[in-house]
Each structure stands twice: as structure tokens, then as C-alpha cells.
Amino acid sequence: MNLKQKVLMTLGTVGVAAAVAGGGSFASFNAQTTNPNTFATGTLVMSNKVNVATACLSTAAGVGITTNVATCDALFNLTVKKPGDSGTADLTIKNEGSGAESLLNTFTSGCTGADASGQTYHGTGDPCAAVQIYVQQWDSAAHTTPTACLYGGAAVTNTCDFSGASKTIADFATNYTSSGAGLTVTGGLAAGSSDFFTIGVKLPTSADNTYQGRQATVGLSWYMQ
């Protein structure tokens, strides 16, 4: 084979390869659609405001919400009281989150009776079993129209008073012990809406000398889900 023949054979091989490559490429019709999806959760954040104090939130803004629990202002700090004395505090519970709650209740983990600080002389009575308590619900922040007496005496329908001698802090603590067994507030609380309450306590006139120099300590918790 001479040089000319070798060159022609090489060119011929290249030509065949090009023909094969060109024959394997075809145009086609096609179509495509996409469905973008998002699953985002809402929030339940409770605010708790005693009287006209600054509202306390169940969690701080801008931080992790894993622990959505807070200790807020005291409703009462009543000292040097005598039989027949009473006290009340207004409480506003608000849903500061973006989701509606299906349950709101209140409960306590217990009441502790002890000697009152600052007192030299002390009786032996259990003030938890003596001090009466009520939970009054109102229709608005004006506290003019009662909607329900959730706990306590109620000589007038839906209006709490101290006529229920058995409605004591100890009784409340026995019956409403946790978020799963709390005193239920009727009606849902939509995002941005509030419920309004008055909490009342009283040492009845029947309290005797055994209750001198004693104190009851109780935490009233509010739970939303």
C-alpha cells in the first residue's frame, strides 16, 4: 500500500464516523410542571397581665420556643390580714400567637401552709384549707358583664362571690392538679384575642386563733393548647 492509499483510507474512516453521529440525533416534544410546597407551623404564645402591669409572655421573642413556659407577676401578696379580709386581682390572658387555641385551663401543683414571715407568734392551722378562692370570667376588659363563675360561690348566676365555704385553695388544689386535669375555660381563644378574669381570695370570718401568723402559698398556672 502506497502513501496515497493510506491517506484515502484514513479520510474514509473519518467520514463514516461523522455519518453515524449525525444519524443518532433527533428533536422531540416535551412538557414539565412543578408544584412547590411548604408546610409551616403556627405558634401559641400566651401573655399574662396582672391588673395594669406589663404583660408577661410565655416565651421571649426571637429565641427558641422549645420551653414555652414563664413565671409571671404575683396576683396577691397579702400580709397582716385578719378574718373577713379579702383581695381581688384582674388577670388578662391573651393568645399572642398565630394559631387558635382549642383549650385554655388553669390549675395548681399544690398549696403550702407555713408560718408567715415577719411574725413572732404562730398558730398551727392550715390556711390553704381556710382561705376561699374564686375565678370569675368577664366578657371584656371593662369587667362589667360576667360570663361565668368558673370556680367559687355564686349566689347570683355567673357572678362569683364568697358564699361557697368549701371553695378553698386546698379544694381547688385537690381538684385541678395539672394541665391535663385543669379547670377549663369555655370557648376557644383565637389568635390575637383575650380572656378576662378576676381572682378573689378571702379568709372567712369563722377563722379562729389557730390561723394567726400563718400564710398560704400557691401558684396559679394557665395552660393553652
TANOR-V888464 format. One record per residue. N is the residue number from 0. SS is DSSP state (helix for helix, strand for strand, loop for the rest). Layout:
BEGIN
[[N SS] [N SS]]
END
This chain:
BEGIN
[[0 loop] [1 loop] [2 helix] [3 helix] [4 helix] [5 helix] [6 helix] [7 helix] [8 helix] [9 helix] [10 helix] [11 helix] [12 helix] [13 helix] [14 helix] [15 helix] [16 helix] [17 helix] [18 helix] [19 helix] [20 helix] [21 helix] [22 helix] [23 loop] [24 loop] [25 loop] [26 loop] [27 loop] [28 loop] [29 loop] [30 loop] [31 loop] [32 loop] [33 loop] [34 loop] [35 loop] [36 loop] [37 loop] [38 loop] [39 loop] [40 loop] [41 loop] [42 loop] [43 loop] [44 loop] [45 strand] [46 strand] [47 strand] [48 strand] [49 strand] [50 loop] [51 loop] [52 loop] [53 loop] [54 loop] [55 strand] [56 strand] [57 loop] [58 loop] [59 loop] [60 loop] [61 loop] [62 loop] [63 loop] [64 loop] [65 loop] [66 loop] [67 loop] [68 loop] [69 loop] [70 loop] [71 loop] [72 loop] [73 loop] [74 loop] [75 loop] [76 loop] [77 loop] [78 loop] [79 loop] [80 loop] [81 loop] [82 loop] [83 loop] [84 loop] [85 strand] [86 strand] [87 strand] [88 strand] [89 strand] [90 strand] [91 strand] [92 strand] [93 strand] [94 strand] [95 loop] [96 loop] [97 loop] [98 loop] [99 loop] [100 strand] [101 loop] [102 loop] [103 strand] [104 strand] [105 strand] [106 strand] [107 loop] [108 loop] [109 loop] [110 strand] [111 strand] [112 strand] [113 strand] [114 strand] [115 loop] [116 loop] [117 loop] [118 loop] [119 loop] [120 loop] [121 loop] [122 loop] [123 loop] [124 loop] [125 loop] [126 helix] [127 helix] [128 helix] [129 loop] [130 strand] [131 strand] [132 strand] [133 strand] [134 strand] [135 strand] [136 strand] [137 strand] [138 loop] [139 loop] [140 loop] [141 loop] [142 loop] [143 loop] [144 loop] [145 strand] [146 strand] [147 strand] [148 strand] [149 strand] [150 strand] [151 loop] [152 strand] [153 strand] [154 strand] [155 strand] [156 loop] [157 loop] [158 strand] [159 strand] [160 strand] [161 loop] [162 loop] [163 loop] [164 loop] [165 loop] [166 loop] [167 strand] [168 helix] [169 helix] [170 helix] [171 helix] [172 helix] [173 helix] [174 helix] [175 loop] [176 loop] [177 loop] [178 helix] [179 helix] [180 helix] [181 loop] [182 strand] [183 strand] [184 loop] [185 loop] [186 loop] [187 loop] [188 strand] [189 loop] [190 loop] [191 loop] [192 loop] [193 strand] [194 strand] [195 strand] [196 strand] [197 strand] [198 strand] [199 strand] [200 strand] [201 strand] [202 strand] [203 loop] [204 loop] [205 loop] [206 loop] [207 loop] [208 helix] [209 helix] [210 helix] [211 loop] [212 loop] [213 strand] [214 strand] [215 strand] [216 strand] [217 strand] [218 loop] [219 loop] [220 strand] [221 strand] [222 strand] [223 strand] [224 loop]]
END
